[in-house]
Amino acid sequence: MDILNIPEMLISILSIDHNGIKGRTAIQKLGYFCSVKLGQEAGYGPDFYGPYSSIVASNIQDLVAMDFTTESKRRTQNQRLMYSYSLTEDGEELVNEIKRKNPEFYSTISEVVEKCRATVNNNIYILSWAAKVHFILCQTKKPITYMKAIEIGEEFGWKLNPTKIESAVQLLKALDLINS
């Protein structure tokens, strides 16, 4: 499996919605689905909110430090910090270069982000459930029941239930990551 150009993936993800992406979890899960669709490795492993990549996390911070993206934060109703990311002018120039030099790469990322937005409005909970279910399926390498997915999820410390899995399945179908 090829190693993914993570900075280019993140810049591309952020370019799809001019309002940016709300939430580090959303960026992690969009990155997960993009890396899967591209068939490239991005360092994802199991974590509390589903597959997580410290490489993706550090790259988004590097893009902020290099002034390709902006990071803003606000308090949620639960008094947690919600981070949002969007492109700067330099980031916009970089994405134009990405589109020019690798249109297939950009098109795949665009398709993933658009389908996630259209299907679940980038809801971080559903993105997380879908990434968890997909990760479980990749571990088992065969179709499984909802109850088996719940059981395997518990091994990773994930609390899934049939309703969450059904929401996940709908997104995974939209992304063509599972068969109907």
Rosetta blueprint (number, residue, H / E / L):
1 M L
2 D E
3 I E
4 L L
5 N L
6 I H
7 P H
8 E H
9 M H
10 L H
11 I H
12 S H
13 I H
14 L H
15 S H
16 I H
17 D L
18 H L
19 N L
20 G L
21 I E
22 K E
23 G L
24 R H
25 T H
26 A H
27 I H
28 Q H
29 K H
30 L H
31 G H
32 Y H
33 F H
34 C H
35 S H
36 V H
37 K H
38 L H
39 G L
40 Q E
41 E E
42 A L
43 G L
44 Y L
45 G E
46 P L
47 D L
48 F L
49 Y L
50 G L
51 P L
52 Y E
53 S L
54 S H
55 I H
56 V H
57 A H
58 S H
59 N H
60 I H
61 Q H
62 D H
63 L H
64 V H
65 A H
66 M L
67 D L
68 F L
69 T E
70 T E
71 E E
72 S E
73 K E
74 R E
75 R E
76 T L
77 Q L
78 N L
79 Q L
80 R L
81 L E
82 M E
83 Y E
84 S E
85 Y E
86 S E
87 L E
88 T L
89 E H
90 D H
91 G H
92 E H
93 E H
94 L H
95 V H
96 N H
97 E H
98 I H
99 K H
100 R H
101 K H
102 N L
103 P H
104 E H
105 F H
106 Y H
107 S H
108 T H
109 I H
110 S H
111 E H
112 V H
113 V H
114 E H
115 K H
116 C H
117 R H
118 A H
119 T H
120 V H
121 N L
122 N L
123 N L
124 I H
125 Y H
126 I H
127 L H
128 S H
129 W H
130 A H
131 A H
132 K H
133 V H
134 H H
135 F H
136 I H
137 L H
138 C H
139 Q H
140 T H
141 K L
142 K L
143 P L
144 I L
145 T L
146 Y H
147 M H
148 K H
149 A H
150 I H
151 E H
152 I H
153 G H
154 E H
155 E H
156 F L
157 G L
158 W L
159 K L
160 L L
161 N L
162 P H
163 T H
164 K H
165 I H
166 E H
167 S H
168 A H
169 V H
170 Q H
171 L H
172 L H
173 K H
174 A H
175 L L
176 D L
177 L L
178 I L
179 N L
180 S L
